[in-house]
Amino acid sequence: MKHLLSPLDMNVDELENLLDLAKDISLDPKKYSHYCDGKKLATLFYEPSTRTRLSFEAAMLNLGGSVLGFSSADSSSAAKGESVSDTIRVISCYADICAMRHPKEGAPMVAASKSGIPVINAGDGGHQHPTQTLTDLMTIRELKGSLDNFTIGLCGDLKFGRTVHSLINSLIRYKNVKFILISPKELRVPDYIRDDVLKGNNIEFEEVEKLEDVMPQLDILYMTRVQKERFFSEDEYVRMKNFYILDKSKMEMAKPDMYVLHPLPRVNEISVEVDDDPRAAYFKQAQYGVYVRMALILTLLGLN
């Protein structure tokens, strides 16, 4: 049985097959509308989510399947003290596949070790967010035509941003991808990403504090929000949250074919005036997320 706990659970060839399937779905979604007839997806969300949970639900419904689950730990037996291991054993009796989001790093891995059905990690703490990474990869491939030979700027909260950590881990497997890491000193990428992942694989990267200094170099700008829920201090969060705001004046410095991505939700790090710029791709990215999750469900259930 296959699970998806990390973006690295798929090799490059498997990833290409998945993205090819997602592209085919995007071109003719109705063709796939009965592939999961009679199948059930369980969404076990111990942490709040809008886009990820609803995109999983939309994906399964688009495939003809049905959905059951909970949207917060408070509305599950976790509130009574039930362990993740026990929950997944029970859910395995009810559903065919499961998507789990949990605030504790490694919880989906624990679930997978006890599960009778495929488990998809829908985000675990500040650790991994593999389906967002698959979405990001599809978006970049669709916009730029390839996952090789480009410069990506990752901007904002690079310390706690699990989407950033997962994306870096995935993109280092492609040719000639350069990383520009844009953050205040307090929110730089963790040492293990810098030393083990980037330096350890001889990947070209630089760390800067000012977005303006590097805008003209970028082919992709990946904005992230400063995540209030990851901070221990309200004062520290308030000091950091307005550090980067992408607006029209900054976009004027960028290449005409530089695209802006964001995993959403945004707070104020991208001004709404940027939404009408044809290079703003974050809502298109959200749509690709449904196609990717449809492809992933089919792949893990062996229905493609």
ROSEDO-288042 format. One record per residue: x, y, z of N, C-alpha, C in turn. Coordinates in steps of 0.05 Angstrom, whole numbers, plus 32768, in hexadecimal, padded with zeros to 4 digits. Example, Ala and Ser with C-alpha at 12.3 -4.5 7.8 and 13.67 -1.06 7.14 Angstrom:
// residues 2
81087F8E809C80F67FA6809C81087FBE809C81017FD3808E81117FEB808F81028001809D
//
This chain:
// residues 304
80117FE88000800080008000801280198000800B802C7FEF801A80457FEE800D805B7FFE801E806B800B8015808380198024809B800C801B80B38012802B80CB800B802F80DC8024804780D98030804D80E78049806180FE8044807080FB802F8084810F8027808481118009808B81297FFE808D812B7FE180A281187FD580B5810F7FE680CB80FE7FDD80C280E07FDD80A980DB7FE5809F80BF7FE3809B80B77FC6809B80CB7FB4809980C57F9780B480CC7F8A80BE80BA7F7980D680C27F6A80CE80D47F5380E280DF7F4580DC80F27F3080CA80E67F1A80CF80CD7F1380BE80C17EFE80A180BE7F07809D80B57F21808280B27F2B807480CE7F2D808480E27F34807A80FD7F36807181077F1A808181027F06807A810A7EEB806080FC7EE2805D80E27EE8804580D47EE1802D80E07EEF803080E77F08801A80F37F178012810E7F0B8026811F7F05802181397EFA801581377EDD801D81237ECE8011811E7EB47FF381177EB77FED81067ECB7FD280FF7ED07FC181177ED97FCD81287EEB7FC081407EF47FBA81537EDC7FCD81557ECA7FC981667EB27FB2815B7EA17FB181407E9E7F9C81347E8E7F8181397E9B7F8081377EB57F67813D7EC47F5F815A7EBF7F72816C7EC07F6C81897EBD7F60818F7EA17F68817F7E8D7F5F81837E727F4381787E6D7F3B81637E7D7F2181577E7A7F18814A7E947F11815B7EA87F0981507EC27EF2813C7EC17EDF81407EAF7EC7812F7EAE7ECE81127EA77EE4810E7E997EEC80F37E927EF180E27EAA7EF880EF7EC17F0080E17ED97EE980E07EEE7ED180E97EE67EBC80EE7EFA7EB080D57F087EB780BD7EFE7EAD80A57F0B7EC380927F147EDC809A7F137EF280887F1A7EF1807F7F377EE5808F7F487EE580887F657EC880827F6F7EB7807A7F5D7E9C80737F657E9D805E7F7B7E9080637F917E8F804F7FA77EA780517FBA7EBA80637FB57ED180667FC67ECD807D7FDA7EDA807B7FF17ED6809080067EF2809B800F7EF380B580107F0B80C3801B7F0480CD80377F1680C7804A7F1380D280667F2680EA80687F1C810180717F2C811880767F2F811C80947F478117809E7F4C811880BB7F5D813180C07F4F814880C67F5D816180C87F5D816A80E67F74816580F37F77816D810F7F7F818A81127F82819880FB7F8B81B480FB7F7A81C280E67F7381DB80EA7F6181E980D87F6C81EA80BB7F5A81E980A87F6281EB808C7F4981F2807C7F4D820280677F37820780547F3E81FA803A7F528205802D7F5981FC80127F6181DF80107F7381D680227F7C81BA801F7F6581A780237F5681AB80397F408198803E7F2B819880287F2381B180207F0E81B2800B7F1881A97FF07F3281AD7FEB7F3C81A37FD17F3D81857FD07F4381787FE77F42815B7FE87F2581527FE57F12815F7FF27EF681577FEF7EEC815B7FD27EF481727FC67EEC81777FAB7EF881627F987F11815B7F9D7F1F81477F8C7F10812C7F8D7F0881237FA57EFB81097FA77EDF810B7F9B7ED081207FA07EB681237F957EB781257F767ECB81327F6C7ECE81347F4E7ED381197F427EDE81067F527EE480EB7F487ECD80D87F4D7EB780E27F587E9F80D27F5C7E9E80C47F777EB280CA7F887EB380BE7FA37EA480CE7FB77EA680C67FD17E9980D57FE77EAE80DB7FFC7EA780EC800F7EB980F680237EAD80F5803F7EBD80ED80537EB580EE806F7ECD80F8807F7EC8810280977EDF810A80A77ED8812180BA7EED812E80C47EE9814580D77EFD815B80D07EF6817380D87F06818B80D07F15819780E77F13818B80FF7F23819581157F25817F812A7F3B8180813A7F3E816B814F7F28816C81637F1D818481687F078187817B7EEE817781747EEA8173815A7ED2816481517ED88147814C7EEF813D81567EF6812181537EFA8114816F7EFF80FA816F7F0480ED81897F2080F381947F30810281857F49810C818F7F44811D81A87F2D812B81A87F26813C81BF7F22812B81D87F1C811181D47F1980FE81EB7F3380F081F17F4880F581E27F6280E981E77F6980D281D47F5880CD81C07F5F80B781AE7F7880BC819E7F8980A7819B7FA280AA818D7F9E80AA816F7FB180B581607FB180B481437FB0809781397FC0808681477FC1806A813F7FA5805D81407F97806281567F7D805581597F69806281457F6A807C81417F588089812E7F5B807D81137F74807A81097F78807180ED7F6F805480EA7F73804480FF7F6A802880FE7F4B802780FA7F3D803881087F20803981057F18804480EA7F25805A80E27F1E806680C87F23805380B17F37804280B47F3D802E809F7F26801B809A7F14801980AE7EFC800880AB7EE68016809B7EE8803180997ED38041808E7ED9804C80727EF38051806C7EFA805F80547F0F805080447F148059802B7F27804C80197F42805A80187F42807480207F5A8084801F7F56809B80337F6C80A6803D7F6A80BA80537F7D80D1804E7F7480EA80537F86810180537F87810C806F7F9F810F807A7FA2811880967FB2813180987FA8814580A77FB8815C80AF7FBA815C80CE7FD2816180D87FD6815F80F57FEB817380FD7FE8818081147FFC8194811D8017818781258017816D812B803081608134803E8154811D8058815B811A8068814F8105806A813181098066812380F38069810580F3804F80F780F9803981058100802080F78106801580E780EE801680F280D6800D80E180BF801E80C880BB803880CA80C2804980B280C08041809D80D4803A80A580EC8030809381008016808680F68004809680EB7FEB808C80E07FF0807880CA8002807E80B88007806C80A28011805080AB8020805080C1802C803780CB8016802580D67FFF803080DD7FE9802080E97FD0801E80D67FD2802B80BF7FBB802E80AE7FB68016809C7F9D801080967F967FFC80827F8F800880687F91802380657F8B8032804D7FA2804680477FA4804F802E7FB9806380287FB5807D80387FCA808880437FC980A180527FD880B680427FCB80CD80407FD880E580337FDD80FA80497FF58103804B7FFC8118805D7FF3813380527FDF813F805F7FD5815980567FE1817080667FF8816A80728006817F8082800A8176809E8024817480A78029816D80C3803C818180D08030819380E1803F81A780EE804E81B980DB806781BF80E1807881CF80CF808981BE80BE808281A580BA8093819080AE808F818E8090807A818080878076817B806B805981828063805681878049803B818C803E803D81828021803F8167801D8045815C8003803181627FED801781637FF3800481687FDD800481857FD4800C81977FE6801081B37FDD802981B47FCB803D81A47FD1805581A37FC1804E81987FA5803E81837FA4803681787F8A8027818E7F7A8016819D7F88800781B37F7B801B81C87F70802F81CF7F81804281E37F79805281DA7F60805A81C07F60806981B57F4A805881B57F30803F81AE7F32802E81AE7F1A802B81CB7F10802781DE7F22802481FA7F1A803C82047F0C805481FF7F17806D82087F0B807081FB7EEF806B81E17EEE806E81D37ED4805B81DE7EBF804281E37EC7802E81EE7EB48036820A7EAB8040821A7EBD804682367EB6806082397EA78074822A7EAF808F822D7EA3809682177E8F808582027E8E808981EC7E7A809D81D77E8380A981DB7E9B80BE81C87EA480C381CD7EC280CF81B97ECF80D881BC7EEA80F681BF7EEC810381C47ED5812081C97ED4812581E67ECC813E81EF7ED3814982087EC9813882217ED0813582277EE9812982407EF1813282487F0C812D82627F138135826D7F2D811B82727F3C811A82687F548102826C7F658109827B7F7E80F982907F8480FC829E7F9D80E782957FB180EF828D7FC880DD82857FDD80DD829A7FF280C682A77FF780C682C0800780B382BE801F80BC82C7803680AB82C9804D80B582B8806480A282A7806E80A88296808580B4827C807B80CF827B807980DC8263807080E48251808780E1825A809F80E8824A80B780D1823680BD80B9823F80BE80A2822E80C68092822480AE8098822F809780878229807F808C820D8074807A81FA807A807D81DF8072807B81DC8053806C81EE8047806A81ED8029808581F3801D80948206802880AF820D801E80C281F5802280C281E9803980D481D2803F80CF81BB802B80B681B5802680AF819F801480B781A67FF780B281BF7FEF80B881C77FD480D681C77FCE80E681D07FE1810381CF7FDE810C81B37FDB810381A17FEC810B81857FEB810481787FD080EE81817FC480E681757FAA80F681817F9380FA819C7F93810581A97F7C812381A47F798131819B7F8E814D81967F8C8152817E7F79813E816E7F73814181577F628141815E7F44813B81787F3E813A81807F22815381907F1B815781937F018170819F7EF7817081BD7EF8818681C87F02818B81E57EFF817581F67F0B816C81EF7F23815981FF7F328168820F7F47816782297F468175823A7F5A816082457F6D816882457F878156824F7F9C816082697FA7814E827D7FA9815482967FB8814182977FD0814C82967FE7813D82948000813A82AF800D812282BA800D811D82D68014810E82D7802E811B82DF8044810E82DF805E811E82F18071811182FA808781208306809C813182F180AA814582FA80B8815782E680C5814882D380D7813382DD80E5812582CD80F8811582B780EB810F82B980D180FE82A680C3810C829780AC8127829680AF81368287809A81308269809B8136825C80858131823F808481418231809A8136821B80A58144820C80BA8160820380B0817181FE80C3818D81F680BD818E81DD80AC817B81CA80B2817D81B080A4817681B48086816581C78080815F81CD8063817781D98056818381ED8064819A81FB805881B281E8805581B881D9806B81D181CA806B81CE81AE805E81B981A0806681B78184805C81AA8183804081968193803C818781918022819581A1800C819A81BB801181A581CC7FFC81C381C97FFA81D281CF800F81EF81CC800D81F781AF800981E9819D801681EF8180801581EC81757FF981DC81827FE881D781797FCD81E3818C7FB881F5819E7FC2820281B17FB081EF81C17F9F81D981CA7FAC81C581DA7F9E81CC81F87FA081C982067F8A81CF82237F8A81B882327F9981BF82427FAD81AB82527FBB81B9826A7FC881A8827E7FCE81B182957FDE819B829E7FF081A382AA8006819082B4801A819282D3801B817B82E08018817A82FD801881628306802A8163831F8031814E832A8041813A833B803181448348801C8133835B800D8129834F7FF3810E834D7FF0810283437FD8810983537FC0810A836E7FC3811083807FAD812A837A7F9F813E83717FAF8159836C7FA5815A83567F90814783437F928149832B7F81813283287F6D811E83397F6E810683367F5D810E83327F3F812183417F348126833E7F17813283237F10813C83147F24814982FA7F1E813582E37F1D811D82E77F27810C82D07F2D80FB82C87F1580F882AD7F1280E482A27EFF80CA829A7F0D80CD82937F2680B6828C7F3880BA829A7F5280A682A87F5C80A782B27F78809282A47F88809B82967F9D808982867FAE808682957FC8806F82A37FCB806A82B37FE4805D82A17FF9806382A68012805782988028804E82AC803E803A82A4804D803182B68063804282B0807B804482C4808D805082BF80A7803A82B380B8803F829A80C2802A828A80CE8027829080EC8012829D80F3800D82A4810F800D828C81218002827681177FFF825E812880198250812F802F825881218049824C8126805A825C813A805082748141805F82868153805782828170806A8285818280658282819F805D829D81AB806382B3819D805F82CD81A8804F82DE8194803A82EB819E802A82FD818D803B83148183804C831F8194805D8336818D8070832E8176807B83168178808E830D81638080830A8149806783008149805782FD81318051831881248048832B813580418346812B80598353811E8071834F812A8089835C811F809183508104808A833780FF8092832A80E6807E832B80D08064832E80D6804F832880C3804F833B80AB8059835380AE8059836780988075836A808B80868357809080A2835A808680A2835A80678091834A805A8091834A803D8074834E8033807083618022805683658015805B83697FF7805183567FE7805583587FCA803F836A7FBF8047837F7FB1803483927FA5803C83987F88802D83AA7F7C803283B07F5F804E83BB7F5A805883CB7F6C807283D77F68808883C27F67808583AE7F78809983987F78809683877F5F807D83837F56807883737F3E808483807F268086839B7F26809283A97F0F80AF83A27F0B80BC83997F2180D983917F1F80DD83767F1480C883667F1180CA834A7F0A80CA83467EEC80D3832E7EE380D283267EC780B483257EBE80B083297EA4809483287E9A8088830C7E9C809A82F77E9E809082DB7EA0809782CF7EBC809A82E07ED0809E82D67EEB808282D27EF8807D82BA7F03806382B47F0F806482B47F2D804F82BD7F39804C82BD7F57803B82A67F60804682967F72803782807F7F803482867F9C801F827A7FA8801B827D7FC5800982657FCD801182567FE28000823F7FEA7FE582467FF67FE282607FFD7FC9826A80097FC3825C80247FB6826880377FAA828280357FBF829980377FB982AF802A7FC982C6802E7FBD82D880437FCD82E8804F7FC382FC80637FC6831780557FDE832280567FE2833C80487FFC833C803980098325803580238324802880228327800A800A83247FFE8006832C7FE27FEF833F7FE17FF483577FD77FDF836B7FD57FCA83627FC07FB183677FC67F9C835F7FB37F9F836C7F987FAE83827F967FB3838F7F7C7FC3837E7F6A7FD1836A7F757FE183577F647FD083427F577FB8833E7F627FA783287F587FA0832A7F3A7F9F83427F307F9883467F147FB083447F017FC883427F0C7FE0833E7EFC7FE083227EF07FE4831F7ED67FE383057EC97FF882F17ED4800C82FC7EE3802082EB7EEF801882E07F0A800282E97F147FF882DF7F2E7FEB82C47F2A7FF782AF7F337FEE82947F2C7FE382847F447FDF82927F5B7FD882837F737FBC82777F737FA982847F657F8E82787F647F8D82617F4F7F9D82647F3A7FA0824E7F277FAD82367F367FC0823C7F477FCE82287F577FBA82187F687FA782277F747F9282197F847F8282067F737F7C820E7F5B7F6D81FC7F497F7D81E37F427F9781E77F3C7FA881D07F367FA981BD7F4E7FA681C87F667FA681B77F7E7F9081A27F7E7F7981A87F737F6481947F717F6B817E7F5D7F7681867F467F7E81727F327F94815F7F3C7FA7816B7F4B7FBD815B7F567FB381477F6A7FA081507F7B7F95813E7F907F8481297F837F76812F7F6E7F67811B7F5F7F7A81057F547F90810E7F487FA480FC7F3D7FB180EB7F537FB680F77F6A7FC280E97F817FAF80D37F8B7F9680DA7F8F7F8280C67F997F8180AF7F867F7F80B47F6C7F7E809F7F587F97808D7F597FAE809A7F5C7FC8808C7F5C7FCA807A7F757FC480857F8D7FC680757FA57FB1805E7FA77F9B80627F9A7F86804D7F9A7F8A803A7F827F9F80407F727FA4802E7F5B7F8F802E7F467F8280457F427F6B80477F2F7F7280567F157F8B805F7F137F92806F7EFB7F9B805D7EE4
//
